Amino acid sequence: MAVKRGGGFFVPQGVEYGLLLAAGAAGLALTGPGRLAVDRALPVLRAHRLVYGVFAVALAVVLAALVLLVRD
């Protein structure tokens, strides 16, 4: 989304697709993989799913901010 920042919201130079992907990734990080995932067998990940999800989203926000700071 840092590359498409100046193009508005909609296509062809918009950020709506990047926002959709970010929302999907955050939703998956916060809710977990589901009952058919291979990592469901790992009890460590299953026990603290919300904590790891919040950590993943926070890490993504920090890294995105670093990208924007370095880019400008």
N, C-alpha and C positions, 0 to 999 in steps of 0.2 A: 504494500500500500504506500510505502514511501516513494516509490517510483511514480505512481499515478496521482500523487497528492494534489497537483494543481489542476487536474482535469475535470473537477466537479464530481457529481455522484453517479450519473448514469453513463452508459456505454457511448462512445468507444474508448474514452480515456477516463472512465469513472472508477470509483473504488467500491462499488456495491458488491462485486464478486469477491473481492478480498475480505470485505466485512462479513459476507456469508460464510466464507471458509473459516474466519477467525471465530465466529459465533458457534459454528459446528464443532470446531476443535475445543473451545471452552466448554461446550455442553458435554462432549465426550469425556473431557478431563474431569469434570465435576460429577458426572453420573456414573462413570465406570464403563467397562467394556461390554457388560451383559453376560448372560448365562452360557452362551456358546463360545466364549473367548478362551484361548489357551491359558492365559494368565489367571483365570478363575481358580485354578488349582493351587496357586501360590497364596497361602493363608496370610502372609505378611501384607500383601497388596490388598487383599480383600478386607482385612480388619481396619485399615486406616484409609479407605478410599477417598473420603471427603477431604482429609488433610492433604493427601498427595495431589488431589485435584486443585485445591486452593493454592498449594505451592506451585503447581505447574502454571496456573493462570498468572500468579504474581511474577514468576520468572519470565513469562512471555511479555508481560507489561514492561518489566525492567529492561529486557533485551530490546524491545521495540523502541523504548525511549533512548537507549544507547545508539541504536541505528540512526535515529533521527538527529541526535546530537552530532554524531560523526559525519553524517551526510551534509549537514548545513555548514 
